[in-house]
Amino acid sequence: MPTVPSEPAPTVHDRALRVAVAAPVPSRPFLDLLGPEAARLPEGYPGATPVWQLARDLVAAGHEVAVVALAHDAEGPTRAARGRLTLVYDHHRPRHSMRDFMRRERDAVRRALLALDPAPDLVHAHWCYEYALAALDSGLPTLVTLRDWAPAIVRHMDVRVWPYWLGRAAMYFLTLARARHLVVNSPYLAARVRPFTTAAVETIPNGVADGAFVRPPDGAAAAAPLPPPAVDAALPLLLSVNNGFTPRKNVTTLLEAFASLRHLHPAARLELVGLGFEPEGPCAAWARRRRLADGVAFLGPLPHADILARMREATVLVHPSLEESFGMTLVEAMSQATPVVAGRHAGAVPWVLAGGRAGVLVDTRDPRDLAAGVAALLADEGLRAAVAARGHAHAWRTFRQSVVTECYLEAYRRLLEEHQGRRGPGRSGGAHEP
């Protein structure tokens, strides 16, 4: 009787994946996908991160995604699921978590990952701290994305929080020593990480959701030239979005630069958005003591959609940071066709701005140079329009989420193929049929 040849086993390229995402995320961006199930969820992480966009894109592409996160407002394990998406939250202690190097938090994430049923094909952990260590402890195939450089954070951090951040730095380098597969979000970060790891290091940038990009009104391709931004040059509005009033974010220099800029543009306004920039927050108090608050609106944290709307209304986005491993605010501003002024020596910022072709680079350590960069854009409508158009086109080509998600899918498949190879011939790996 003739032997019927068996069909070759499908590869991970032929299959939908089950991806566990371990990261701090807000629950709000997933509410529409979860429906009534979402009512039981905590609010989660208070800030916007690029992780939720990736998770949504993976679900839209037909993959099953389980997001495992921690939250101060989670009283215990809380789960919601619908269709291809599952969200699991557990408690994150608001204080003293570093006394045991976040052991409780790491154990909670590890338990949640191992309790997923069916088991995930891989874990994608974000940042190089408790989530990454928990994923590595699970024994599941793990890809770790690094989104910051811990030594730079410690160097610019207030000495009062050094004990906490030194603990996080220890976790950071422990992750580098243990991880086999690493992704970083910029070549700047890759250069700093590689001396401390034997893992393969790949660069995949952060992404902005495709639908968040503004389009030319005639429906032309996103890379086409945009019309001049619809702003009133006589009433210039500067916007700066930062997470924390810290030396690294360098907003004090921006306030000094803005005070001098108002001599040329008395009607200029500056809006400050983010944690630490509330009307009665630390930045506002600092500015008032130094008589630098005139023309400044301290808005504090805002919903992500509101931030994008304010970017569209702004004349210029000013990013005074001294160091960034990426600079998500820059990419979001470019997606809204808002011209950007940012730091020439600020880590990955020159790379994000294509060496100055997609934005204006200045020395953010010098308030005079920062003010001059902004003044050049305010004085020349043609320059503003050109910088906005180049930034928009660069962001669409390089940083839109669909491009980023495809890069991650390729990284997942390489990880699973390597894992399958280590398990030996005849083993199927972890992926499953859709």
N, C-alpha and C positions, 0 to 999 in steps of 0.2 A: 504494500500500500504506500503510495507516494507520501513523502513527508511534506506537510504544508509549512512553509517558512513562517515563523512568527514575525509580526510587525515589530519594528524597532520601537523601544519605549519612547514616548514623547519627551522632548527636552523641555527645560524650564522656559524656553522661548515660545513654546506652543501652549502654555498653560496660564490660567489666571493664578495669581499668587495670594496667599494669606499673609499679610504684613501686619506685624505688631509695631506700633509707633510708641516709644516711651519718651515722653517729653512734657514740659509744662505748656499747657494750652488752656485758653478760655473755652467755656462750653458754648457761648453765644454763636460762633460761626457754624455750629453743627445743628442748631435747633430745628432748622427747616428740614433737615434730613431725618431727624429722629422723631418728629411729630410729638404726640402726647407723652411718649416715653421720656422726653427731655425734662419734664416738670420735676422729676426727682433729683436732677443733677445740681451740684453746686455751681457757682459762677466760675470757679477755677482761677487760673492765672490771670491777674488783672491787666496785663499788657498784651499788645499784639505781637505775635511771633510768626515767622514764615512757615511754621510746622503745619498749622491748620490748613493752609492753602494746598500744601503737598498732599495731606490726607484726603482732602476733598477731591483733588485731581485723581488720585489713585482709585477712589470709589467710582468716580465718573468713568474711568477707563475699564471698569469691570472687575477690579480686584477687591478682595475682602480686606477690610482694615479694622483693627482693634487698637484704639488709642488708650494707653495706660498713663494716667497722670496723677499728680498730687495737688492738693489744694488746702489752704488754711481753713476754708469754710466747709470742708467735707468732714462729717462727724465720724465716718467709718467707710468701709467699702460700699460704693454706690455704682450701680451699673444701669446703662440704658442701651438698647440695641434695636435696630430696625434695618431690614434689608442687608446690605453688605457692610454696614457700619456698626461698630460697638464702641462705646465710651465707658471706661472704668476709672473712677476716682477713688483715692483714699486720702487719709488725713496727713497733712504736713504740719509739723509743730511750728507755731509762729515764733517761738523763742527757744534758745538753748539746744537747737538741733545738732550743733557742731560738737557738743560735749561727748557724743559717742560717734562722731564722724558720720552723722545721719544714718546710723545703723537701722533705726526703726523705719525710716523712709525707704532705705534701700531694700529692706526685707519686704516692705509692703509692695513695692514695685515688682520685685522678683516673684513673690507669691501670686500676684495678679497675672503676670506673664505665664506662669506655669499652670494657672487655673483656666486659661483660655481653652475652650473646647468648640471646635477642633483646634489642635495645636497650630500655632503659626509656623509658616515656612522659615521665617527669619524675623529678627527684631531690628528695627531701625531706631537707635537711641540718639538723642540730640543733646548737645552740650556734653562736656567731658567730666561730669560730676556724678551725682547720685543715680541718675537714670542710666548712664553708661555702665557704671559698676554693677548695678542691679541686673542689667541685661547680660553682662558678661558672666555674672554669677548664675544665671539661669541655665547655662549650658547650651542655649539655642544659638544657631548661627546669627552673628550680630555684626551689623554695620554701625559705626559711630560717626556722627557728623559733629565736628568741632565748629563752634561759632564765635569763639573768643580766644584771647591769649592771656591766660591767667597772670603771668608776671606783670604785664602792662596794667592790668586792673589793680593788682596789689600796689604797684608803684605809685599810682595816682590816687589811691584810696585814702580816706581819712584814717588816721592812726587809731582812732577809737574802734574801728571795725577790723583792724588787722588780724586779731585772733581768729575771727570767723573766716576771713579770706585766706589766711595762711592754711587753715584746714581745708578749704576748697582747693587751694593750689596743690596740696598734698594729694587730694583725690584726683585732680587733673593729671598729675604726672604718673600716678598709679594706673590710671586708664591708659595713658600712652604706653606704659610698659606692658600692659596685658592685651590690648586690642590687636587683632590681626588685620582688620580692614577699617581704614579711616578715610573720611571725606572732610575736606576743609572748604570754606566758602571763598577763599581768595589765594592767589599766589603768595601774598604777604604772609598769611598764616601758614601756608605750606612750608615756606623757608624757615620759619621759627620752630615748627613741630618736628621736621624730619631728623634733626640731630638727636632727638629724644625717643625715637621709636624705630623698631625694625619692621613695622607694618607698611603695607602699600598705602600710599597717600595720593588721593585723587582730588582734584579741584572741581567742585560743582557750586555755582553761586546760589545765593538766595533768589527767590523768584517773586514776581508780582502777578497776581491773577490776570489772565488774558483780558477778561471782561472789565477790569479796572482801568485799562488804558483809555485815555481820551482818543478820539478819532478825528481826522479832518472832516469838516462838515459836508464835503461833497462825497464822502464814502470812499475816498482813495485809500490805497494801501497805507498801513501805519507808518511805513518808512518814508512816505512822501513828505515834502516840506509842509509844515504847518503854517497857518496864518499867524500874524503877530498876536501874542496873548492879549485878551480883552481886558486890559487893566488901565487905570487912570494914572498916568505918569505924574500928574500934579499931586496926587495923594498916594504916594508909594506905600505899599504894605509889605513889610518883611516878616517872614515866618521862620521860626526855628523850633524843631521838635527834638526833644532830648529826654532820655529816661534817667533822671537823677541830677540833682544839683551838686556835681562832684568836680574836683579839679580836672579830671580827664575830659569831661564834657565842655569845660572852658567857657561857660556862658558869661562869666564875669568879664572876659575880654570882649565878648560880643556887646555887652552893655556899655563898656567904655567906647567901643567903636561906634555904636549907635548914637551916643551922646555927641560925638564929634560930627557924625553924618548929618545930624539935625541942624547944624549951622548952615549946611548947603540946602537941606530939604526940611524946612521947619514943620511941614505937614506930614512928614514920614511917621509911620506907625510900626511898632514891632509887637508881634504876638509870640508868646512863649508857651509851648504846649508840652505836657508830660509831667511825670511824678517829680515833685519838688518845685513846681512852678505854679502852684495854686495861688489865689489872690492873697492869702495870708501865709503862704509857705516860706521856706527858707530863702529862696532866691528873691522874692519880693521884699522880705525884710532886709536882706543885704543891700539891695538896690536903693531902698528908701533911706537907709542910714547914710548912703554915699551920694544921695541926690541924683541918682541915675535912673529913676523910675518914670520920668516924664515921657509920655508917648508910648509907654510899654503896657501891654495888656497881659496879665498873668492868668492864663486860662486853665492850667493844671491838666490832668488826664482827660482825654476826649475819646469817644468811640472812634474806631478806625475809619468808618465811613465819613465821619465829620472831619477827621484830619485830612483825608483826601479832598474833601470839598474845600477846605481852607487852603490847601495847596493850589487848587485851581484858581482861587481868588487872589493868591499872593502875587506880588510883582517879582519877588526873588525869595528863594529858600536859602537861608544862611545856616551853614553847618560848621560851628566853630571848634569841633572836637579836636583834641590833640592826637588821638590814636583810635583807630577803628579796625577791627579785623574784617569788616565788610562796609557797612554803612547803609542799612535798609532805607533810612529816610531819604537818602540821595536817589535811590532807584525809584522810590514811590513818587518823589517830586518830578523826576524825569518822565515817569509814566503819565503825569498830568500836564506835561509840556510846560513846566515851570522851570526857569533857569536857576542854576545852583551856583553858589559860592561856597568853597570848602577848602580844607587844608592840604597844602602842597606836601607837607611832611607828616601827614596824619595816617600812617599805616597803609591800609588798603585803599584809601580814598582816591589817590591818583589813578590806580588801576580801574576802579569803578567808573571814574570819569574819563576813561580812555586817554589818560595822559594830559588832560586839559582840553581835549576836543569836545567833550560832552558837558563841560562846565568850566567855571573860572576857578583856578587854583591860586591860593594866596598863602602867606605865612600867618596862620591863625594864632601864633604866639604874639604877634604884633598888632595892636588895635588899629594903628594907622594903615597898615597894609590891608587888613580886613575891611576897613572902611573904604579904602581906595578901590578894592575889587567890587564892592557893592555899588559905589558911586559911578564906576565905569558903565555898569549895566543900566543904572537909572538915567544916565545922560544920553544913552544911545538906543533908541527903539529898535533900529536895525540889528544891533548887536544882541539885544535881548531876544529878538525873534530867532536869530541864527543859532544862538546857544540853546534856546528851548527846542528848536527843531532837531538839532544834532543830538541833544540828550534824549529826546523822545525816540528817535530812530535807533540809537545805540541801545536803549533799554529794551525796545521791542525785539531787536535781533538777539540780544544776549541774556536778558533777565526775565523774559516772560515765562510764566509758570509752566506752560505746556512744554517748552524747551527743557526747563529744569527737571520736570517730572520724567521725561524720556531719558535724560541722563541718569537719574536715580534708578529707573527700571533696568537699565543696562548694568548698573553697579550691583543691583540685587541679583541679577541673573549670573553675573560672574562669581559673586559670593557663593551662590547655591551650587554652581557647577564645580567650584573648588571644594566645597563641602562634600558634594556627592563623590568627587574623586577620592577624597580622604577616606570616605566610608567604604570604598572598594567597588569593583564591578558588580553589576546586578542589583545594586541598590537604587531606589527610585528618587532619592533626594527628598525634598519636602513639598514640592509644588503639587497642585491637584488640578483636576479637570474643572473647567468652568461649569 
